[in-house]
Amino acid sequence: MARKSATSKNAPTAKAPTAKAPAINIGISAKDRATVAGELSKMLADSYTLYLMTHNFHWNVEGPMFNTLHNMFMTQYTEEWTALDQIAERIRALGHFAPGTYAEYAKLSSIHEPKAVPEATDMIRLLVQGNEAVAKTARHALGQADQANDQPSADLLTQRLDVHEKNAWMLRSLLQ
């Protein structure tokens, strides 16, 4: 017996949902959630830009410090990749869409990528600056999360501050 096509007059129709999802009611106002989500979106953009730059440098580093830098960059970009998901999911938990395109990241990020592959020591310098930029973005977002009484976002941002300040210190140590 032939199956009826979805356009058949006798085809069953999908039922419309009977109830809307309840409004977000987590003790943070819609305005404060929007503010924190906006700051987290900047954090996501900076973090993604830094992730991509670190991965690029991992692939393209050359010179006498190759093995050290190749491994260090891999450790850093792997950790950063995991953090991207955590930041995006926090934005979603606040009821907003996470930015997810290069165009959105380019608008939101405070980090500017190099146009060519730099020398190894310039890679290190750029990654120090990139980690410090992410730390500054996190610190500003943390202030907004604190004002909104948003402890999960504040906790996430505090963890990210710790990681990026430590990465900047370790990278800077290679240049001294």
C-alpha positions as CSV (number, residue, x, y, z in Angstrom):
1,M,0.0,0.0,0.0
2,A,1.4,3.4,-1.0
3,R,2.1,5.9,1.7
4,K,0.2,9.2,1.6
5,S,2.4,12.2,1.0
6,A,2.6,15.0,3.5
7,T,0.6,17.2,1.2
8,S,-2.3,14.7,1.0
9,K,-5.6,16.0,2.3
10,N,-5.9,13.0,4.6
11,A,-2.4,13.3,6.0
12,P,-2.2,13.8,9.8
13,T,-1.3,17.3,10.9
14,A,1.1,18.1,13.6
15,K,-0.4,19.3,16.8
16,A,0.5,22.8,17.8
17,P,2.0,23.0,21.2
18,T,-0.7,23.6,23.8
19,A,1.4,25.7,26.1
20,K,4.3,28.2,25.7
21,A,7.4,27.7,27.7
22,P,7.3,29.7,30.9
23,A,9.1,32.9,31.1
24,I,12.6,32.8,32.6
25,N,12.3,33.4,36.4
26,I,15.7,32.9,37.9
27,G,15.8,36.0,40.1
28,I,17.5,38.2,37.6
29,S,15.6,40.9,35.8
30,A,15.2,40.7,32.0
31,K,17.2,43.9,31.7
32,D,20.0,42.6,33.8
33,R,20.0,39.2,32.0
34,A,20.4,41.2,28.7
35,T,23.2,43.3,30.0
36,V,25.2,40.2,31.3
37,A,24.5,38.3,28.2
38,G,25.8,41.2,26.1
39,E,29.0,41.2,28.2
40,L,29.3,37.5,27.9
41,S,28.9,37.8,24.2
42,K,32.0,40.1,24.1
43,M,33.8,37.5,26.3
44,L,32.8,34.8,23.8
45,A,34.0,36.8,20.9
46,D,37.4,37.6,22.5
47,S,37.8,34.0,23.6
48,Y,37.0,32.6,20.2
49,T,39.4,35.0,18.5
50,L,42.1,34.1,21.0
51,Y,41.4,30.4,20.5
52,L,41.7,30.7,16.8
53,M,44.9,32.8,17.0
54,T,46.5,30.3,19.4
55,H,45.5,27.3,17.2
56,N,46.9,29.1,14.2
57,F,50.2,29.7,16.0
58,H,50.3,26.1,17.2
59,W,50.2,25.0,13.5
60,N,52.7,27.6,12.2
61,V,55.3,28.1,14.9
62,E,58.9,27.6,13.8
63,G,62.3,28.0,15.3
64,P,64.4,26.8,18.3
65,M,61.5,27.0,20.7
66,F,59.2,25.0,18.4
67,N,58.5,22.0,20.6
68,T,57.9,24.1,23.7
69,L,55.6,26.6,22.0
70,H,53.8,23.9,19.9
71,N,52.9,22.0,23.1
72,M,52.1,25.1,25.1
73,F,49.8,26.5,22.4
74,M,48.0,23.2,22.1
75,T,47.4,23.1,25.9
76,Q,46.1,26.6,25.8
77,Y,43.8,26.3,22.7
78,T,42.4,23.0,24.0
79,E,41.4,24.6,27.3
80,E,40.0,27.6,25.5
81,W,37.9,25.4,23.2
82,T,36.1,23.9,26.3
83,A,35.5,27.3,27.7
84,L,33.8,28.6,24.6
85,D,31.0,26.1,25.1
86,Q,30.6,27.1,28.8
87,I,30.4,30.8,27.9
88,A,27.9,30.2,25.1
89,E,25.7,28.0,27.3
90,R,25.6,30.6,30.0
91,I,24.4,33.2,27.5
92,R,21.7,30.7,26.5
93,A,20.8,30.1,30.2
94,L,20.2,33.8,30.5
95,G,17.7,33.6,27.7
96,H,19.7,35.1,24.8
97,F,21.3,33.7,21.7
98,A,25.0,33.3,21.7
99,P,26.9,34.9,18.8
100,G,28.3,32.2,16.5
101,T,29.6,33.7,13.3
102,Y,32.9,35.2,12.3
103,A,31.1,38.4,11.4
104,E,29.6,38.7,14.9
105,Y,32.9,37.9,16.6
106,A,34.7,40.5,14.4
107,K,32.2,43.2,15.6
108,L,32.4,42.2,19.3
109,S,36.1,41.2,19.8
110,S,38.7,43.6,21.2
111,I,41.5,41.4,19.8
112,H,42.9,42.1,16.3
113,E,44.6,39.1,14.6
114,P,47.8,39.5,12.6
115,K,47.5,39.5,8.8
116,A,50.5,37.2,8.3
117,V,52.2,34.5,10.3
118,P,54.5,36.2,12.8
119,E,57.9,35.0,14.1
120,A,57.8,32.9,17.3
121,T,58.6,35.7,19.7
122,D,56.0,37.9,18.1
123,M,53.5,35.0,18.5
124,I,54.2,35.0,22.2
125,R,53.8,38.7,22.5
126,L,50.5,38.6,20.6
127,L,49.2,35.8,22.8
128,V,50.2,37.8,26.0
129,Q,48.3,40.7,24.6
130,G,45.4,38.5,23.6
131,N,45.2,36.8,27.0
132,E,45.3,40.2,28.7
133,A,42.5,41.5,26.5
134,V,40.3,38.5,27.4
135,A,41.1,39.2,31.1
136,K,40.1,42.8,30.8
137,T,36.9,41.8,29.0
138,A,36.2,39.2,31.7
139,R,36.9,41.7,34.5
140,H,34.4,44.2,33.0
141,A,31.8,41.5,32.5
142,L,32.3,40.3,36.1
143,G,31.4,43.8,37.3
144,Q,28.1,43.6,35.4
145,A,27.4,40.0,36.7
146,D,28.1,41.1,40.3
147,Q,25.7,44.1,39.9
148,A,23.0,41.7,38.5
149,N,23.6,39.3,41.4
150,D,24.4,36.6,38.8
151,Q,26.6,34.2,40.7
152,P,26.9,31.6,38.0
153,S,28.2,34.1,35.4
154,A,30.5,35.7,38.1
155,D,31.9,32.3,38.9
156,L,32.5,31.5,35.2
157,L,34.2,34.9,34.6
158,T,36.3,34.5,37.7
159,Q,37.6,31.1,36.4
160,R,38.3,32.6,33.0
161,L,40.2,35.5,34.6
162,D,42.4,33.1,36.5
163,V,43.2,31.1,33.3
164,H,44.0,34.1,31.1
165,E,46.1,35.9,33.7
166,K,48.1,32.7,34.3
167,N,48.5,32.2,30.5
168,A,49.7,35.8,30.1
169,W,52.2,35.3,32.9
170,M,53.5,32.0,31.5
171,L,53.9,33.4,28.0
172,R,55.5,36.6,29.2
173,S,58.0,34.5,31.2
174,L,59.3,33.2,27.9
175,L,60.2,36.7,26.7
176,Q,62.2,37.6,29.8
